[in-house]
Amino acid sequence: MKLNAKTIFKGYAYAWLTLGFFLGSLVLHWWFGWKAFVDEAATHHQAPEMNSYLAEMLRDTFENWQSEFLQLLWQVVGLAYFLYLGSPSSHENDDRLEAKVDALLHFQGDRGKEIIVQLDRHFMRHPRERQPAVGDDELDRLLRGERPPMV
């Protein structure tokens, strides 16, 4: 797949919108901060100094980021990352659904088993992902109506 400007913009539209909102809010925060800083300096009959303003705004900005952005970043990105890695909560109902689909494909005989193998190869998401817990022989016995031994 060749990456061009349209693909990059369209494929990452959510990220571009988020970046736009972030930069817009940052610029407005600093601009209104400057207005308030100038008003406060005027109240004390002083001239506003850029060094004092920068120190104050950087402090306020980083306080905001620590309390809001880092917390949200950890919650969203951290959870998405751990779900991607294959934590137990990322496979909540997949195993049951996959077992049902495998059982239906087994009714198709050898062709169904070939399809299962092809699908397993194609959709394996991560090398550490668990392999199906039910072997072919065990599933075949279940499909014939045999009861599994009691454990």
C-alpha positions as CSV (number, residue, x, y, z in Angstrom):
1,M,0.0,0.0,0.0
2,K,1.5,3.3,-1.1
3,L,1.2,6.2,1.3
4,N,0.2,9.5,-0.2
5,A,-1.1,12.7,1.4
6,K,-4.8,11.7,1.0
7,T,-4.2,8.3,2.5
8,I,-2.3,9.7,5.5
9,F,-4.9,12.4,6.1
10,K,-7.9,10.1,5.7
11,G,-6.4,7.1,7.5
12,Y,-5.4,9.2,10.5
13,A,-8.3,11.7,10.5
14,Y,-9.1,11.2,14.2
15,A,-5.5,11.8,15.1
16,W,-5.4,15.0,12.9
17,L,-8.6,16.3,14.5
18,T,-7.3,15.6,18.0
19,L,-4.0,17.3,17.2
20,G,-6.0,20.3,15.8
21,F,-8.1,20.5,19.0
22,F,-5.0,20.2,21.1
23,L,-3.1,22.9,19.4
24,G,-6.1,25.2,19.2
25,S,-6.8,24.8,22.9
26,L,-3.1,25.3,23.8
27,V,-2.8,28.5,21.7
28,L,-6.0,29.9,23.2
29,H,-4.9,28.9,26.7
30,W,-1.6,30.8,26.3
31,W,-3.3,33.8,24.6
32,F,-6.0,34.2,27.4
33,G,-3.2,33.6,29.9
34,W,-1.3,36.5,28.4
35,K,-4.4,38.7,28.6
36,A,-4.8,37.8,32.3
37,F,-1.1,38.3,33.0
38,V,-1.1,41.8,31.4
39,D,-4.3,42.7,33.4
40,E,-2.8,41.5,36.6
41,A,0.5,43.4,36.0
42,A,-1.6,46.6,35.2
43,T,-3.4,46.2,38.5
44,H,-0.1,46.3,40.3
45,H,1.1,49.2,38.1
46,Q,3.9,47.1,36.6
47,A,4.9,46.3,33.1
48,P,4.4,42.7,32.1
49,E,7.6,40.7,31.7
50,M,7.9,37.9,29.2
51,N,10.1,35.7,31.5
52,S,7.6,35.8,34.3
53,Y,4.8,35.1,31.9
54,L,6.6,32.1,30.4
55,A,7.4,30.6,33.8
56,E,3.8,31.0,35.0
57,M,2.3,29.6,31.8
58,L,4.7,26.6,31.6
59,R,3.9,25.8,35.2
60,D,0.1,26.1,34.6
61,T,0.3,24.1,31.3
62,F,2.3,21.2,32.9
63,E,-0.1,21.1,35.9
64,N,-2.9,20.7,33.4
65,W,-1.1,18.0,31.5
66,Q,-0.3,16.1,34.6
67,S,-3.8,16.2,35.9
68,E,-5.7,15.6,32.7
69,F,-3.7,14.6,29.6
70,L,-1.4,12.1,31.3
71,Q,-4.3,10.5,33.2
72,L,-6.4,10.2,30.1
73,L,-3.5,9.1,28.0
74,W,-2.7,6.3,30.4
75,Q,-6.3,5.2,30.5
76,V,-6.9,5.2,26.8
77,V,-3.5,4.3,25.3
78,G,-2.5,2.0,28.1
79,L,-5.7,0.0,28.0
80,A,-5.6,-0.2,24.2
81,Y,-2.0,-1.4,24.3
82,F,-2.6,-4.1,26.9
83,L,-5.7,-5.3,25.1
84,Y,-3.7,-5.5,21.9
85,L,-1.0,-7.6,23.7
86,G,-3.6,-10.1,24.5
87,S,-4.6,-9.7,28.1
88,P,-7.4,-11.9,29.4
89,S,-9.9,-9.2,29.1
90,S,-9.3,-8.7,25.4
91,H,-10.6,-12.2,24.6
92,E,-13.8,-12.1,26.7
93,N,-16.2,-14.0,24.4
94,D,-13.9,-14.9,21.5
95,D,-13.2,-18.4,22.6
96,R,-16.9,-19.5,22.8
97,L,-17.7,-17.9,19.4
98,E,-14.6,-19.4,17.8
99,A,-15.5,-22.9,19.1
100,K,-19.0,-22.6,17.6
101,V,-17.6,-21.6,14.2
102,D,-15.0,-24.4,14.3
103,A,-17.8,-26.9,15.1
104,L,-19.9,-25.6,12.2
105,L,-16.9,-25.9,9.8
106,H,-16.2,-29.4,11.0
107,F,-19.6,-30.4,9.6
108,Q,-18.1,-29.6,6.1
109,G,-15.6,-32.5,6.5
110,D,-12.0,-32.1,5.3
111,R,-12.7,-28.9,3.4
112,G,-14.0,-27.3,6.7
113,K,-10.8,-28.4,8.5
114,E,-8.7,-26.8,5.7
115,I,-10.7,-23.6,6.1
116,I,-10.1,-23.6,9.9
117,V,-6.3,-24.1,9.4
118,Q,-6.2,-21.3,6.8
119,L,-8.2,-18.9,9.0
120,D,-6.0,-19.7,12.0
121,R,-2.9,-18.9,10.0
122,H,-4.4,-15.7,8.5
123,F,-5.9,-14.2,11.7
124,M,-3.2,-15.1,14.3
125,R,-2.8,-11.7,15.9
126,H,0.2,-12.2,18.1
127,P,2.8,-15.0,18.6
128,R,2.0,-15.2,22.3
129,E,-1.8,-15.7,21.6
130,R,-3.2,-18.9,23.0
131,Q,-3.8,-21.7,20.5
132,P,-7.3,-23.2,20.4
133,A,-7.7,-25.4,23.4
134,V,-9.8,-28.1,21.7
135,G,-7.9,-30.6,19.5
136,D,-9.3,-32.0,16.3
137,D,-9.9,-35.4,17.8
138,E,-11.7,-34.0,20.8
139,L,-13.9,-31.8,18.7
140,D,-14.7,-34.6,16.4
141,R,-15.9,-36.8,19.3
142,L,-18.0,-33.9,20.6
143,L,-19.6,-33.5,17.2
144,R,-20.5,-37.2,17.0
145,G,-22.4,-36.7,20.3
146,E,-19.9,-38.4,22.6
147,R,-19.7,-37.0,26.1
148,P,-16.3,-35.8,27.3
149,P,-14.9,-37.6,30.3
150,M,-15.7,-36.1,33.7
151,V,-12.7,-34.3,35.3
